[in-house]
Amino acid sequence: MPIVYHKDVPTEPFAGGATYQTLVGDTEGSTPVRVGIQTSPPGYATPIHSHPYMEILTILEGTAEAWMEGREGLVPLEPGMTLVLPPNVPHWFRVTGDREFKTLGVHSSPARIVKVHAPPPDGRREGP
């Protein structure tokens, strides 16, 4: 069983200043899931997007708010929460406050696939 030391995993830059560390998965798609840590700076927002598979997002640090199609209003996000997003459900999040927002994402796919539907609703710095 491999052991992954986060400090040894390189980060990939995202537009808008966020970074992503792929902890499980590779470009060859040799694993059945893809797991990574995204670190997003204050002011960061994702576009409205979806994935063709289930995504599980655990909040590790910081605060944000999220929107998911089919759910009324915004959901405040903070450590100690996990979102389970069904396949093909449009969603977005934006960082609130003045601290980094860190999440652990599990994509139930060998590849991280993002379908962008629209830019962030309030024009903040955008990332994938």
CORFEN-V624436 format. One record per residue. N is the residue number from 1. RES is the residue in one small letter. PSI is psi in whole degrees, -180 to 180 (* if undefined). NEAR is the number of other C-alpha atoms within 10 Angstrom. Layout:
BEGIN
n-><N & N>
res-><RES & RES>
psi-><PSI & PSI>
near-><NEAR & NEAR>
END
This chain:
BEGIN
n-><1 & 2 & 3 & 4 & 5 & 6 & 7 & 8 & 9 & 10 & 11 & 12 & 13 & 14 & 15 & 16 & 17 & 18 & 19 & 20 & 21 & 22 & 23 & 24 & 25 & 26 & 27 & 28 & 29 & 30 & 31 & 32 & 33 & 34 & 35 & 36 & 37 & 38 & 39 & 40 & 41 & 42 & 43 & 44 & 45 & 46 & 47 & 48 & 49 & 50 & 51 & 52 & 53 & 54 & 55 & 56 & 57 & 58 & 59 & 60 & 61 & 62 & 63 & 64 & 65 & 66 & 67 & 68 & 69 & 70 & 71 & 72 & 73 & 74 & 75 & 76 & 77 & 78 & 79 & 80 & 81 & 82 & 83 & 84 & 85 & 86 & 87 & 88 & 89 & 90 & 91 & 92 & 93 & 94 & 95 & 96 & 97 & 98 & 99 & 100 & 101 & 102 & 103 & 104 & 105 & 106 & 107 & 108 & 109 & 110 & 111 & 112 & 113 & 114 & 115 & 116 & 117 & 118 & 119 & 120 & 121 & 122 & 123 & 124 & 125 & 126 & 127 & 128>
res-><m & p & i & v & y & h & k & d & v & p & t & e & p & f & a & g & g & a & t & y & q & t & l & v & g & d & t & e & g & s & t & p & v & r & v & g & i & q & t & s & p & p & g & y & a & t & p & i & h & s & h & p & y & m & e & i & l & t & i & l & e & g & t & a & e & a & w & m & e & g & r & e & g & l & v & p & l & e & p & g & m & t & l & v & l & p & p & n & v & p & h & w & f & r & v & t & g & d & r & e & f & k & t & l & g & v & h & s & s & p & a & r & i & v & k & v & h & a & p & p & p & d & g & r & r & e & g & p>
psi-><124 & 151 & 131 & 120 & 114 & -37 & -20 & -3 & 125 & 156 & 147 & 127 & 142 & 154 & 145 & -3 & -2 & 162 & 159 & 133 & 117 & 111 & -37 & 126 & 164 & 175 & -19 & -10 & 38 & 0 & 152 & -14 & 164 & 129 & 135 & 163 & 126 & 131 & 121 & 134 & 164 & 141 & -6 & 143 & 142 & 157 & 169 & 122 & 171 & 172 & 146 & 23 & 170 & 138 & 136 & 123 & 116 & 129 & 124 & -42 & 152 & -173 & 153 & 180 & 150 & 155 & 140 & 133 & 135 & -4 & 134 & 132 & -175 & 149 & 119 & 135 & 137 & 164 & 145 & 8 & 150 & 129 & 136 & 107 & 119 & 162 & 143 & 20 & 114 & 141 & 167 & 163 & 157 & 142 & 135 & 156 & -170 & 20 & 159 & 153 & 122 & 131 & 152 & 117 & 135 & 118 & 121 & 61 & 150 & -20 & 147 & 111 & 124 & 121 & 112 & 129 & -36 & 160 & 169 & 144 & -19 & 13 & 17 & 174 & 132 & 143 & 176 & *>
near-><3 & 5 & 6 & 10 & 8 & 13 & 8 & 9 & 12 & 12 & 17 & 11 & 14 & 15 & 12 & 17 & 15 & 24 & 18 & 20 & 19 & 19 & 20 & 17 & 19 & 14 & 9 & 8 & 13 & 12 & 15 & 12 & 17 & 21 & 23 & 20 & 21 & 22 & 22 & 25 & 21 & 19 & 19 & 25 & 28 & 25 & 25 & 23 & 20 & 23 & 21 & 16 & 17 & 17 & 24 & 17 & 20 & 20 & 21 & 19 & 17 & 21 & 20 & 26 & 16 & 17 & 17 & 18 & 13 & 9 & 9 & 8 & 11 & 13 & 13 & 15 & 23 & 18 & 15 & 9 & 11 & 16 & 13 & 12 & 18 & 14 & 13 & 16 & 17 & 20 & 20 & 21 & 22 & 27 & 24 & 19 & 13 & 11 & 15 & 18 & 26 & 24 & 21 & 20 & 22 & 20 & 23 & 19 & 19 & 18 & 18 & 21 & 12 & 14 & 14 & 15 & 12 & 12 & 18 & 19 & 13 & 9 & 10 & 16 & 19 & 19 & 18 & 16>
END
